[in-house]
């Protein structure tokens, strides 16, 4: 029977693959097949037909495999797949996996393979993990599609940049203010979109993110326009700076502890700082999803009409999701500003929102560990592909498409109910004696 199914599916798969290869050949011909290079009389065109043929052949083989795998996937499966069992196992043992991950994150800067580059990449991963956990409140728990999350990231960064450079305030004083301002902008976004759902909500949030970016670009008196803001103060370790030669009357970190100066000290401190902020974000999200407001978010995600029937106020539920998600985006933005020492509107484009949303969707909406795994994949894939020069983003995009075809609901998508009517190990209605039922009634 399987051989008969494959024989029937093979001609259709070959035809589909041939059409895809022809289209790819036509598209690759001007993009890859023609290269401008300096010549004797100006610019000459170098034709690279072999590369075009190789690309078309790869498309043909890939499309053929997808067609054959799709025909097999239509057959009913006896049980859950391997990844579904893995996702269920991760959800059941999330606490232990989280402890192992925290232990690895704490010791990573001191491992033999670690250096300044590894710690810096780890810091970038943790920034996106924190942003993913913040957006997971809005998208994963409340089910509200937000394409403008980078706006809150920008508000937090510029809030700290302006307060730090004009008012002379330090990082620890500006951090809660940046989160508060970002939460206020979250409420500002939440009010106009209360009646919108799905694609319409996504379009409005996308427009909100672009409005923030354009305001930052054109309000030159405050934001310095496209030139950005530089000279942002760096965070200190309980008043100890990480400078080689501190200002008169102050003590540097290496002087206080009597150790040689190293440029990696600031990098490691920033790594542990974002790790602390990310762990606080994770702890907050895990705790709040067990409270009534967290359960209201999950109910809103499943069915808004049923929420209203149960007496849940969808207005307050949406506003709290937007405000809290924006607050953590503001915290991450403040850290980004103090890490870079410079912010500009070019750092807060739509592509950042798309990357953060891709982390949430790829990891599995509502999954905290899935966000960590997706952030590692999305940050490390382009880094590992630097040797492929201009083709690394093409490889990255192909890997993303392959993962979403293989796991359309996310790598660790597994929804387990927050509240169980019959907890594990507890008595069920059939096991309760009649006398107890009558007494309870």
Secondary structure, DSSP 8 states (H G I E B T S, - for coil): -HHHHHHHHHHHHHHHHHHHHHHHHHHHHHHTSEEEEE-SSSEEEEE-HHHHHHHHHHHHHHHHHHHHHHHHHTS--SS--HHHHHHHHHHHTHHHHHHHHHHHHHHGGGSTT--HHHHHHHHHHHHHHHHHHHHHIIIIIS----S-THHHHHHHHHHHHHHHHHS---HHHHHHHHHHHHHHHHHHHHHHTTT--HHHHHHHHHHHHHHHHHHHHH-HHHH-GGG-EE------BTTBB--SS--TT--BHHHHHT----THHHHHHHHHHHHHHHHHHHHHHHHHTTSHHHHHHHHHHH-HHHHHHTT--HHHHHHHHHHHHHHHHHHHHHHHHHHHSEE-GGGSSHHHHHHHHHHHHHH-TT-HHHHHHHHHHHHHHHHHTGGGGGGHHHHHHHHHHHHHHH-TT-TT-----SS-SS-TTS--GGGS-HHHHHHH-
